[in-house]
């Protein structure tokens, strides 16, 4: 008889034999044929056998598995944890991604439903923002996007304990409370993300995490950025579109777009060292 359905093999009738038993062709052929049938139904270690039923693992693991290559191959846990998918993926339910996701191509949404953006207060803005980030600000009740800018050329960076003083070759145009991202310095203690205190048109200070070994021998460079409202236009409560709001402080150099005029409601403050350029034939009206 072959396996009993639970995987147990039992020799056919007449087995086992006892001492003195005459070995006949009938006994030998029946026994060997039964064993051959059982072996044929087993999986060969060299991969010759094709399974004819589901493999019951009994809560055990398959170990030593190679990464899958063909569409019909099994995948390893490593492939699931760090998947690389080259074909189409159809998801009928909800896709939940706990970590950050990077798309190396365009994203098209063929839906009449919606795309929900991240939302949070002003205080909950990302600690290290990057150009292109968008979110809904629940404090200001507006959509906003982040843009970063290259800072002025750095002349020197000096220190007193953990307080660094950075001097620029031209007016930096920054304000106290701005965040700057300094890179490429030597010593490295001068590099990092810092909230600054403006001490002059070409100087500002910030607090380092540790005391450097000396003044900066390589001053590196810095960038800064700001969050700004996306869209704009008239706003109001209850769906009204009555109020057009504008800021009151110019903190970075700005040139009006070609063939465009502009208007603002004042008073408007232009920070020291900052300029607004109005092209010839254009107008900037402050009401």
C-alpha positions in Angstrom: 0.0 0.0 0.0 1.2 3.6 -0.7 1.1 6.5 1.8 -2.0 6.7 3.9 -3.0 10.3 3.2 -1.0 11.6 6.1 2.4 10.8 4.6 2.9 7.5 6.4 4.1 4.6 4.3 3.3 1.0 5.3 4.7 -2.1 3.7 2.2 -4.2 1.8 0.8 -7.5 3.3 3.4 -10.2 3.8 5.9 -7.8 5.3 8.1 -7.8 7.2 9.3 -11.4 6.6 10.5 -13.7 9.3 13.5 -16.0 9.3 13.0 -19.1 7.1 10.4 -17.4 4.8 10.8 -18.5 1.2 11.4 -15.4 -1.0 9.0 -15.8 -4.0 8.7 -13.7 -7.1 5.1 -12.8 -6.1 6.2 -11.4 -2.7 9.2 -9.6 -4.1 7.4 -8.1 -7.1 4.4 -6.9 -5.1 6.7 -5.4 -2.4 9.1 -3.7 -4.7 6.2 -2.4 -6.9 4.6 -0.9 -3.9 7.8 0.8 -2.8 8.4 2.1 -6.3 4.9 3.6 -6.3 5.6 5.3 -3.0 8.9 6.7 -4.2 7.4 8.0 -7.5 4.9 9.9 -5.4 7.7 11.6 -3.4 9.5 14.8 -4.2 13.0 14.2 -5.6 15.7 16.3 -4.0 17.3 17.1 -7.4 14.1 18.8 -8.6 13.0 16.2 -11.1 9.6 15.8 -9.6 6.6 18.1 -10.2 4.3 18.3 -7.3 0.7 17.2 -8.0 -0.8 18.7 -4.9 -0.4 21.5 -2.3 2.5 21.2 0.0 1.4 21.0 3.6 4.1 22.6 5.7 2.5 22.0 9.1 3.4 25.5 10.3 7.1 24.9 9.4 9.2 27.3 7.4 10.8 26.8 3.9 14.5 27.8 4.5 17.4 28.5 2.2 15.1 29.8 -0.5 16.7 31.7 -3.4 15.2 35.0 -4.6 12.5 34.5 -7.1 13.1 35.4 -10.8 10.2 34.2 -12.9 6.6 35.4 -12.4 5.7 31.9 -11.1 8.6 31.7 -8.6 8.2 32.0 -4.8 9.7 35.1 -3.3 11.9 35.4 -0.2 11.1 37.5 2.9 14.0 39.8 1.8 12.2 40.5 -1.5 9.0 41.3 0.3 10.7 43.7 2.7 12.5 45.5 -0.1 10.5 44.8 -3.3 11.5 45.8 -6.8 8.5 45.6 -9.1 8.9 46.1 -12.8 5.4 45.1 -14.0 1.9 46.3 -13.2 0.4 45.9 -9.7 -3.3 45.8 -9.2 -4.6 46.4 -5.7 -8.3 46.0 -5.1 -8.2 47.0 -1.5 -6.4 49.6 0.6 -2.6 50.0 0.3 -1.0 50.9 3.6 2.7 52.1 3.5 4.2 52.7 7.0 7.5 54.1 5.8 8.7 56.7 3.2 8.0 55.9 -0.4 10.0 57.0 -3.4 8.6 57.0 -6.9 11.2 57.1 -9.8 8.5 57.9 -12.4 5.2 59.7 -12.9 2.2 58.9 -10.8 -1.2 58.9 -12.6 -4.4 58.5 -10.7 -7.3 57.4 -12.9 -10.0 58.2 -10.4 -12.9 60.6 -9.8 -12.4 60.3 -6.0 -9.6 62.3 -4.2 -6.0 62.5 -3.2 -5.5 63.3 0.5 -2.4 65.3 1.2 -0.5 65.3 4.6 -2.0 67.9 7.0 -0.9 69.4 10.3 -0.2 72.6 12.2 2.6 75.0 11.4 4.6 73.5 14.3 4.3 70.1 12.7 6.0 71.0 9.5 8.9 68.6 8.5 12.0 69.2 10.5 14.2 69.0 7.3 12.0 70.2 4.5 13.0 69.9 0.8 11.9 71.7 -2.3 8.7 70.3 -3.8 7.0 69.3 -0.5 3.3 70.1 -0.3 0.9 69.8 2.6 -2.2 71.4 4.1 -1.5 73.7 7.1 -4.3 73.3 9.6 -3.1 76.4 11.5 -3.3 78.7 8.5 -6.1 76.8 6.8 -4.3 76.7 3.5 -2.3 74.5 1.2 1.4 75.3 1.2 4.6 74.3 -0.6 8.2 74.5 0.3 10.9 76.1 -1.9 14.6 76.2 -1.0 17.2 78.8 -2.2 21.0 79.0 -2.3 22.4 81.2 0.4 24.9 84.0 -0.1 28.6 83.1 -0.4 30.1 82.5 3.0 33.2 84.5 3.9 34.0 83.1 7.4 32.6 81.0 10.2 34.0 81.6 13.7 32.9 80.4 17.1 32.7 80.9 20.8 32.1 77.5 22.5 29.0 76.2 20.6 27.9 79.5 19.2 28.9 80.0 15.5 29.0 83.3 13.8 28.6 83.1 10.0 29.6 86.1 7.8 28.5 86.3 4.2 30.2 88.2 1.3 26.9 90.0 0.5 23.6 90.7 2.4 22.1 87.4 3.3 18.5 88.7 3.5 17.5 86.3 6.3 15.4 86.9 9.4 15.8 85.7 13.0 14.0 82.4 13.3 14.8 81.2 9.7 16.2 77.7 9.3 19.4 77.2 7.3 21.1 74.0 6.1 24.9 74.3 6.2 27.0 71.7 4.4 30.6 71.0 3.4 32.4 72.6 6.4 35.6 71.8 8.2 35.3 71.1 11.1 32.1 69.2 10.5 30.5 70.7 13.7 29.6 73.8 11.7 27.4 71.8 9.3 23.9 70.8 10.0 20.4 72.3 10.3 20.1 75.3 12.5 17.6 78.1 13.5 19.5 81.4 13.2 19.6 84.7 15.0 20.4 87.6 12.6 23.0 90.0 14.0 23.7 92.1 10.9 23.0 92.4 7.2 25.9 90.0 6.5 26.1 88.0 9.8 24.0 85.6 11.8 24.6 83.2 14.6 23.5 79.6 15.4 24.1 77.0 18.1 26.1 73.9 17.2 25.7 70.5 18.8 29.4 70.5 19.9 32.3 72.9 20.2 34.5 72.8 17.0 38.3 72.5 17.2 38.8 75.9 15.6 37.4 78.4 13.1 36.1 77.0 9.8 39.0 76.2 7.5 36.5 75.2 4.8 33.3 77.3 5.0 31.1 75.2 2.7 27.7 76.7 1.7 24.2 76.9 3.0 20.6 76.9 1.7 17.4 78.2 3.2 13.8 78.0 2.3 10.3 78.9 3.2 6.8 77.6 3.1 4.3 79.6 1.0 0.6 79.3 0.2 -0.3 77.3 -2.9 -2.9 78.8 -5.2 -3.9 82.0 -3.4 -6.8 83.9 -4.7 -9.8 85.2 -2.6 -10.8 83.3 0.5 -13.4 83.6 3.2 -15.5 81.6 5.7 -18.3 79.4 4.6 -17.0 79.2 1.0 -16.9 83.0 0.5 -14.3 84.3 -1.9 -13.9 87.9 -0.6 -10.5 88.4 0.9 -7.2 88.4 -0.9 -4.4 88.3 1.7 -0.7 89.1 1.2 2.3 89.0 3.5 3.9 92.2 4.8 7.6 91.5 4.8 9.9 90.9 1.9 12.7 88.5 3.2 14.4 87.5 -0.1 15.4 89.3 -3.3 12.6 89.3 -5.9 12.2 90.3 -9.5 8.7 90.8 -11.0 8.0 88.4 -13.9 8.5 89.6 -17.4 5.6 91.6 -18.8 3.8 91.5 -15.4 2.7 94.1 -12.9 2.1 93.5 -9.2 0.2 95.0 -6.3 0.2 94.6 -2.6 -1.6 96.1 0.4 0.8 97.9 2.7 2.5 98.8 4.8 5.3 96.5 3.3 8.7 96.0 5.0 11.7 95.2 2.9 14.4 93.6 5.0 17.8 95.2 5.1 20.0 94.1 2.2 17.0 92.8 0.2 15.8 94.3 -3.1 12.7 94.1 -5.2 13.4 94.6 -8.9 10.7 96.1 -11.1 11.5 95.7 -14.8 11.4 98.8 -17.1 7.8 99.6 -18.1 6.3 97.5 -15.3 4.6 98.7 -12.0 4.4 97.5 -8.4 1.5 99.3 -6.7 1.3 99.3 -2.9 -2.2 100.3 -1.6 
